[in-house]
């Protein structure tokens, strides 16, 4: 079989109004990450901004990751039905909500560990930390459950979209990956609910499992897809 037939055919080749609105919302989310940063009026203030750069970089990368997943979905499928548009609006709402606990959590966590910001020096109580982790987890889970729903919708419409057997495999694979990513947030929320104050930090460290989930999924999915390509050759 020709290699091109194993690749994903892009159906969303034109930028739709849905994507244009989405890009504007993602741009606003990125703006909200830095909107509270004033132009430094002294050298000490400038150094404080520079020291906080790793926090901004991690938050920026997180939002860009979500944007890229959104971009890939709409390029692959080009879906603009009412259900998909409604789900997309929900995703955009979650992203705008998610950016605040994202910035606050990483300011406290990264800033606290490496002493990068004055805000991190103001320690949270156990109750406040618990609520922050739960709120962040809800936003995180909402993002990836919505992506799982996107791909589930695409799988349901596979005949109308004319998906090949390889594209169907990739679509199902994306569902599993997004559910796996969402499960990390659910685990974090469960620990935040149940853990004693001294172990609350484990809830935050749960997000290190994102890399583990992506590695395992990528390895298993890649092996299975290679096998599918060989049987179709």
Secondary structure, DSSP 8 states (H G I E B T S, - for coil): --GGGGS------S--HHHHHHHHHHHHHHHHHHTT----SSHHHHHHHHHTHHHHHHHHHHHHHHHHHHHHHHHHH----HHHHHHHHHHHHHHHHHHHHHHHHHHHHHHHHHT--HHHHS---HHHHHHHHHHHHHHHHHHHHHHHHHHHHHHHTHHHHT--HHHHHHHHHHHHHHHHHHHHHHHHHHHHHHS-GGGTHHHHHGGGHHHHHHHHHHHHHHHHHHHHHHHH-
